[in-house]
Amino acid sequence: MRKQYRADGLDESELAGDPMAQFGRWFRQAAQEGAVFEPNAMVVSTADAEGRPSSRTVLMKSYDEQGFVFYTNYDSRKALDLAENPYVSLLFPWHPVARQVIVSGTARRTGRDETAAYFRTRPHGSQLGAWASAQSSVIYSRAELDAAYEELNARYPEGEQVPVPPNWGGFRVAPQSVEFWQGRYNRLHDRLRYVAEPDGSWRVERLSP
């Protein structure tokens, strides 16, 4: 179960001046013509106050010069972890193009206005789902979840405005380092990492594979 990766690599001279611009280049390439299924899917790894880690896949909903944004229930395990320990790792596993992007940074909540603006763009069913699911809590059956959804659907039918749940919102991960990993032949991969400097600039390091 071993594959040879692509021959073309990643050179320092090809990099953008900052990691978010470089991410934008790779993200657009990953999304091009369906090269990667759900290129905005990322593994979010958190740790609680005792250092016990947990990981899950979520969808990145936006990115800009300030970082990467995802949304969740603020009572979920990841949100409770981040309330105790804001350090987080993101991994974009773009296997079909033999690339990964690995982000280390800190997470903070988005403002309510930004959260509400995004919530309005969600499909009606997803808006109801944010209310129906007490994310990460133990439930007795699938029927319990479905009943909660149907009750909400009767209260807020299609076309009715669904309010934003008070315990639901976004996190923006501000990167402190961003590694761009390009698979190469013979496991001699290219790994270039941007590291934030105190003055706001970025240092680029090459890591051994």
C-alpha positions, -999 to 999 in steps of 0.1 A, spaced: 0 0 0 26 25 -12 24 50 -39 50 71 -57 41 108 -56 45 134 -82 78 145 -97 72 182 -97 81 198 -64 78 230 -44 107 255 -45 112 286 -22 113 308 -53 77 298 -61 61 308 -28 38 338 -23 50 365 2 27 353 30 10 319 38 -26 330 32 -18 341 -3 0 308 -9 -29 289 6 -52 307 -18 -31 294 -47 -32 258 -36 -68 259 -26 -79 271 -60 -58 244 -76 -73 217 -53 -108 229 -62 -102 232 -99 -124 208 -119 -130 187 -88 -94 176 -83 -101 171 -46 -134 162 -31 -144 189 -6 -111 207 -6 -124 229 23 -126 198 45 -100 200 73 -90 180 103 -93 202 134 -72 190 164 -77 205 199 -66 196 234 -83 202 267 -68 218 298 -51 184 307 -36 181 272 -58 153 260 -62 156 222 -91 151 200 -96 155 162 -125 157 138 -132 168 102 -150 201 97 -156 224 67 -137 256 64 -162 283 55 -139 312 47 -103 323 49 -86 357 46 -55 374 58 -66 370 94 -70 332 92 -93 303 87 -130 302 98 -153 273 107 -186 271 126 -198 249 154 -219 245 185 -202 263 213 -211 234 236 -193 209 214 -162 192 226 -139 212 203 -154 245 214 -151 235 251 -115 225 244 -108 259 227 -123 277 257 -97 261 279 -68 259 254 -70 282 223 -41 264 205 -53 244 175 -39 225 145 -56 223 111 -48 198 84 -60 199 48 -54 164 35 -54 168 -3 -44 132 -11 -54 132 -48 -28 159 -56 -3 146 -30 -4 178 -10 -11 188 26 -14 221 44 -7 220 81 -16 250 103 -7 258 139 -24 287 155 -48 301 180 -86 302 178 -110 330 188 -147 333 183 -161 353 154 -184 383 162 -221 377 163 -227 399 132 -203 378 112 -219 346 126 -254 358 117 -243 368 82 -229 333 75 -259 316 92 -283 333 67 -264 317 38 -270 281 51 -297 260 36 -329 259 56 -323 223 67 -288 232 79 -302 261 99 -327 238 116 -300 212 122 -279 237 142 -309 240 166 -318 203 166 -283 190 175 -269 194 210 -235 186 194 -213 161 212 -239 153 239 -252 117 244 -286 110 229 -307 79 233 -316 72 197 -317 86 161 -354 90 165 -349 116 193 -328 137 169 -353 133 140 -382 143 163 -363 174 174 -357 183 137 -394 177 127 -406 199 156 -384 227 144 -394 222 108 -430 227 119 -422 258 139 -400 273 111 -412 260 77 -394 267 45 -394 304 39 -396 314 75 -365 331 90 -347 308 115 -330 327 143 -293 321 150 -289 297 179 -273 316 209 -248 288 215 -237 285 179 -210 304 160 -177 306 144 -140 304 153 -112 321 134 -78 304 136 -50 329 133 -20 310 120 14 311 138 29 286 113 17 271 80 34 242 63 30 234 27 38 197 20 43 184 -15 47 147 -20 78 137 -41 94 105 -54 112 82 -29 96 99 1 118 129 -4 90 153 0 91 191 -1 81 207 31 81 245 33 69 262 65 60 299 71 67 310 107 53 342 121 79 368 133 72 393 161 72 422 136 44 406 116 66 393 88 70 356 79 101 334 79 102 305 55 119 272 66 126 241 47 120 209 67 135 175 61 110 149 49 
